[in-house]
């Protein structure tokens, strides 16, 4: 009888502990999504961390959390979620100033001349939209977006470069042909460091 009582007490205590833990987790999720974002990221739960980052953006309005949620989702190829979050990010009046502030915070990346945070984010978005494209019109829209965010000097790390690598890796003949036509439109500096390399890469796929 005594043993039965002890076991019953242990299980009751464990039950209360589990309930309290679940309650604490729920409260933290609701009121401290930023803390939960860091916690889940630290244990490798990147997808959940991205969701917490987005919830923190909804709670606080801090664009940095929205950007983080987009980047993680894009890296994980959760494309529909990433595209929705990028559309929100890109549509904010503060997007340009935020990108500038990130460049200032990071400082010049010496081994990537001309690299900017905006180019990086928009390149990711172009790759997301490429993966979501269902027809030629979608593909042309993706290329148009990447082109609109690529300076004519064709700096390293620009969105067209990121998009070209994505399409070439996929051996996408149709898309590489369309992107090659954009590159040969005369808008870009053919003497830039990466232009010839990217054209050759696309030709290898398009003319295979």
C-alpha positions in Angstrom: 0.0 0.0 0.0 2.8 2.4 0.9 4.6 1.6 -2.4 1.4 2.3 -4.3 1.0 5.6 -2.6 4.6 6.6 -3.3 4.2 5.8 -7.0 0.9 7.6 -7.2 2.6 10.7 -5.6 5.5 10.5 -8.1 3.2 10.3 -11.1 1.0 13.1 -9.8 4.1 15.3 -9.3 5.3 14.5 -12.8 1.9 15.3 -14.2 1.9 18.7 -12.5 5.4 19.3 -13.7 4.5 18.5 -17.3 1.4 20.8 -17.1 3.5 23.6 -15.7 6.1 23.1 -18.4 3.5 23.2 -21.2 1.9 26.2 -19.7 5.3 28.0 -19.4 6.1 27.1 -23.0 2.7 28.4 -24.2 3.2 31.7 -22.2 6.7 32.2 -23.6 5.4 31.5 -27.1 2.7 34.1 -26.8 4.6 36.8 -24.9 8.3 36.2 -25.7 8.5 34.9 -29.3 12.0 36.5 -29.7 13.3 34.3 -26.8 11.6 31.2 -28.3 13.2 32.1 -31.7 16.7 32.0 -30.2 15.9 28.9 -28.2 14.6 26.9 -31.1 17.4 28.1 -33.3 20.0 27.0 -30.8 18.7 23.4 -30.9 18.5 23.2 -34.7 14.7 23.8 -35.1 15.2 26.4 -37.8 11.7 26.2 -39.3 10.1 26.8 -35.9 12.6 29.5 -35.2 11.5 31.3 -38.4 7.9 31.1 -37.3 8.8 32.6 -33.9 10.7 35.4 -35.7 7.7 36.2 -37.8 5.4 36.2 -34.7 7.9 38.6 -33.0 7.6 40.8 -36.1 3.8 40.8 -35.8 4.1 41.6 -32.0 6.8 44.3 -32.2 6.8 45.5 -35.8 10.6 45.2 -35.9 11.5 44.6 -39.5 14.7 42.7 -38.5 12.6 39.8 -37.3 10.5 39.7 -40.6 13.8 39.7 -42.6 15.1 36.8 -40.4 12.0 34.8 -40.8 12.1 35.2 -44.6 15.8 34.3 -44.9 15.4 31.1 -42.9 12.3 30.1 -44.8 14.1 30.7 -48.1 17.2 28.8 -47.0 15.0 25.8 -46.0 13.1 26.1 -49.4 9.8 26.7 -47.7 9.0 28.7 -50.7 5.4 29.7 -50.4 6.0 30.9 -46.8 9.2 32.6 -47.8 7.5 34.4 -50.8 4.7 35.7 -48.6 7.1 37.0 -46.0 9.3 38.6 -48.6 6.3 40.3 -50.3 5.5 41.9 -46.9 9.2 42.8 -46.3 9.7 44.3 -49.8 6.5 46.3 -49.6 7.5 48.1 -46.4 8.4 51.8 -46.7 11.3 51.1 -44.3 12.8 48.2 -46.5 15.4 50.4 -48.2 16.6 52.1 -45.0 16.7 48.7 -43.2 19.0 47.3 -46.0 21.3 50.3 -45.7 21.5 49.9 -41.9 22.4 46.3 -42.4 25.2 47.2 -44.7 26.5 49.7 -42.2 26.3 47.2 -39.3 28.0 44.5 -41.2 30.6 46.7 -42.8 32.3 46.2 -46.2 32.7 42.5 -47.1 36.1 42.9 -48.7 36.1 39.6 -50.6 32.7 40.4 -52.3 33.1 43.7 -54.1 29.8 45.5 -54.5 27.9 43.1 -52.2 24.9 44.6 -50.4 22.4 43.2 -48.0 19.6 44.2 -50.4 21.1 42.3 -53.2 21.5 39.2 -51.0 17.9 39.3 -49.8 16.4 40.1 -53.3 18.6 37.3 -54.8 17.1 34.8 -52.3 13.6 36.1 -53.2 14.4 35.6 -56.9 15.4 32.0 -56.3 12.3 31.4 -54.2 10.1 32.8 -57.0 12.0 30.8 -59.6 11.2 27.6 -57.7 7.5 28.6 -57.5 7.2 29.6 -61.2 4.7 27.5 -63.1 4.9 28.9 -66.6 6.9 31.1 -68.9 5.1 34.3 -67.8 6.1 33.5 -64.2 9.7 32.9 -65.3 9.8 36.2 -67.1 8.4 38.0 -64.0 11.1 36.4 -61.9 13.8 37.6 -64.3 12.3 41.0 -64.5 12.4 41.3 -60.7 16.0 40.1 -60.5 16.9 42.5 -63.3 15.2 45.4 -61.5 17.4 44.8 -58.5 20.7 44.4 -60.4 22.8 47.4 -61.2 24.1 47.7 -64.7 27.7 47.5 -63.4 26.9 43.9 -62.6 28.5 43.8 -59.1 29.4 40.6 -57.4 26.6 39.0 -55.4 23.8 40.6 -57.5 20.4 38.9 -57.8 20.9 37.8 -61.4 24.0 35.9 -60.4 22.1 34.1 -57.6 19.3 33.3 -59.9 21.6 32.0 -62.7 23.4 29.7 -60.3 20.0 28.3 -59.1 18.8 27.7 -62.6 22.1 26.3 -63.9 22.2 23.9 -60.9 18.7 22.7 -61.9 19.8 22.2 -65.5 16.8 24.3 -66.5 17.4 24.8 -70.3 14.3 26.9 -70.8 14.9 29.3 -68.0 18.6 29.6 -68.6 17.8 30.5 -72.2 15.5 33.3 -71.0 18.0 34.6 -68.5 20.8 34.5 -71.1 18.7 36.7 -73.3 18.4 39.2 -70.5 22.1 39.2 -69.9 22.8 39.8 -73.5 20.4 42.7 -73.7 23.2 45.3 -73.4 22.1 46.5 -70.0 25.1 45.1 -68.2 28.8 45.8 -68.1 30.3 42.9 -70.0 33.7 43.8 -68.5 32.6 43.2 -64.9 34.3 40.4 -63.0 31.4 37.9 -63.1 29.6 38.7 -66.3 31.5 36.5 -68.7 31.5 33.6 -66.2 27.7 33.8 -65.7 27.1 34.0 -69.4 29.3 31.0 -70.0 27.6 29.0 -67.3 24.2 29.7 -68.7 25.3 28.9 -72.3 26.6 25.6 -71.1 23.1 24.7 -70.0 21.0 26.5 -72.6 23.0 25.2 -75.6 23.6 21.6 -74.2 
